[in-house]
Amino acid sequence: METNERRIAYSPTQLRFLLSPLPELAFVGGIRSGKTWSGCSWVLMMAEQYPNCTGLVCANTYPQLRDSTLPTMLAVLDKWGWK
């Protein structure tokens, strides 16, 4: 039987964020520290856990959303195998 398993490598800090049981989280770090990737991954985890829930992904400005958040979300969706 053939499987289409995709593996995603998360850093220890990203994993602590993603697997935290705390009700409120913050991922603080410098440029290219994995904040957006982790946030997008967290959003997908919540979408799987709460399938009928409505959510919102936002950014400080529209250019930031268009140039950073959206491309990262699309890349995470692709890595997770979501269409």
N, C-alpha and C positions, 0 to 999 in steps of 0.2 A: 504494500500500500504506500503510495507516494504522499508525502506531506509537504505543505508549503509554509514551513515554520520560518519566521523571521526573528532574528535575535537583535536586540538593541542593547548597546553597552552604555550603562549609566555609571557615573562616578559615584563613589561612596557618599558624597554630600548630596547628590541628586537622589540617591536611593533613600537616604535618611528623610529627605523632604517627602518623597513619594509614598513612603511606607509609614509615615508618622501617624499615630492615632489622635494627635492633638486636633481640637476643633478649629483652631486658627493657626495659619501657617504664614511664614514669610521666607522667601529665598532671596537673600541679599548677597550681591557679589559684583565684581567688576565686569567689564565688557568681555563677552565670550566665555563667561563662567557657567553657562548652561541654564540661566534663569528662565528664558523664554521657552526653551525645549522642555524643561521640567514643568513649567506652568501649562503648556499645551498637553503634555502627557497626563498631568493631573486632571485636566478638563476631560480628557477621554476616559480616564479611570472613573471619574464621577458619572459620566454619561453611561458607562457600562453598569455601574452600581445602581444608578437611579434613571432607568431608561425613559420614563415619562416626565422627567423634570425639565424645566426651561432654564437655560443658563445664558450667561453673557460673557463674551471675551472682549476686552477693551484695552486701550492704550492711552497715553497722555495726550497724543495728538493724532490726527488722521494720517499724516505722513509716517509716523512711527508705526501705526497699525498696518498701513499698506506696505511699508518697506521692510519691516522686521517681524511683527507678530503674525501677519497672514502667511508670508512665505514659510515661516517656521511651522505654523499649524498645518499647512498643506504637506510639508515634509514629514511631520510626525504622523499625520493621517496615512501617508503612503507607507511609512515604515511599519505602522501597525496593521497594514493591509486593509484599511478602510477605504471605501470608494465614495 
